[in-house]
């Protein structure tokens, strides 16, 4: 089942003022959480976590996406110490599956992950899967909220809005 | 010939206030250059270019490091148009070899690269190689300047300073 909704948040770097606003929106959520470092999921979340780090003063780390290709190159970049708690920062959440890969990398370095924060929750199971596994899950907006917004503003055709709603509903009850 | 100097600038993300200062130092150089977008070399330069972008308002792009793993995923993230000029942002320059790989990716997307800007020039041939190929090359500091600084401040043993100077001298005349 292919989603009718394609969201490319890697384009955010094309609009630094938008990136600044997005960073502020994450901070609204982060203020309520306890953690030592931001952990960005590459690539999309590295610019986002950098913006949050610059605004908040919180240090960040990021696990590298590719396999280690040479020598002593660390799998996780940036200073970190075993026992520290990191909050996982990503752009999107869909089923949640890819988050566990990153969480495993962080755990392998002795880090604790309690919460996952994303900009957009695509409402295709991530919240349920992460919460069942004991993680807090937080999103700035859900895709349903965005669809309501786009419907009100007429930015997206109503046929496409409805197709997207049907898809979300189907993937939530799957 | 293995360098006695190991510089890990990926740790910069651990100190957001340092990242802000570093970004300002790049901007001192960027003010004198003409370009449409910042192009960051992953991974180390993505947080750096993000900080520059947030400070300056200049949009950024980044070519992905790994081979395209699925479908329509672009090799270069962020909006860009053929004919635009991008300035290559990296953390370090050593021989310059790795810069050409990234420049080729950018050229394949129709982008023009005129200048390369780094934080530290390790003085092992990058400047000469890039300038011979017609690119402008700019560094916030050279490794020789850093060695002089560390010698004055006594932060590094004089034996290690001398070993590093011998290495640089040998690699420049190689």
Contacts between the chains, C-beta under 8 A, distances in Angstrom:
chain1	res1	chain2	res2	distance
A	10	B	77	4.2
A	10	B	78	6.7
A	11	B	77	7.5
A	11	B	78	6.1
A	11	B	79	5.8
A	13	B	50	6.9
A	13	B	53	6.7
A	13	B	59	6.8
A	13	B	60	4.7
A	13	B	61	6.9
A	13	B	62	7.2
A	13	B	77	7.0
A	13	B	78	4.5
A	14	B	59	4.6
A	14	B	60	7.5
A	14	B	61	7.5
A	14	B	78	4.9
A	14	B	79	4.0
A	15	B	59	6.7
A	16	B	53	4.5
A	16	B	54	5.2
A	16	B	56	7.7
A	16	B	57	5.5
A	16	B	58	7.2
A	16	B	59	6.6
A	16	B	60	7.7
A	17	B	57	7.0
A	19	B	50	7.5
A	19	B	53	7.4
A	19	B	54	6.5
A	20	B	54	6.1
A	42	B	42	8.0
A	42	B	43	6.9
A	43	B	42	7.0
A	43	B	46	7.2
A	43	B	62	7.1
A	43	B	64	6.4
A	43	B	77	6.4
A	44	B	77	7.8
A	46	B	43	7.2
A	46	B	46	4.9
A	46	B	47	6.4
A	46	B	50	7.4
A	47	B	46	6.4
A	47	B	47	7.7
A	47	B	50	4.3
A	47	B	53	7.9
A	47	B	60	7.6
A	50	B	13	6.9
A	50	B	19	7.5
A	50	B	46	7.4
A	50	B	47	4.3
A	50	B	50	4.2
A	50	B	51	6.4
A	51	B	50	6.4
A	51	B	54	6.0
A	53	B	13	6.7
A	53	B	16	4.5
A	53	B	19	7.4
A	53	B	47	7.9
A	54	B	16	5.2
A	54	B	19	6.6
A	54	B	20	6.2
A	54	B	51	6.0
A	54	B	54	6.4
A	56	B	16	7.7
A	57	B	16	5.4
A	57	B	17	6.9
A	58	B	16	7.2
A	59	B	13	6.8
A	59	B	14	4.6
A	59	B	15	6.7
A	59	B	16	6.6
A	60	B	13	4.6
A	60	B	14	7.4
A	60	B	16	7.7
A	60	B	47	7.6
A	61	B	13	6.9
A	61	B	14	7.5
A	62	B	13	7.2
A	62	B	43	7.1
A	64	B	43	6.4
A	65	B	65	7.5
A	65	B	66	6.4
A	66	B	65	6.3
A	66	B	66	4.8
A	77	B	10	4.2
A	77	B	11	7.5
A	77	B	13	7.0
A	77	B	43	6.4
A	77	B	44	7.8
A	78	B	10	6.7
A	78	B	11	6.1
A	78	B	13	4.5
A	78	B	14	4.9
A	79	B	11	5.9
A	79	B	14	4.0
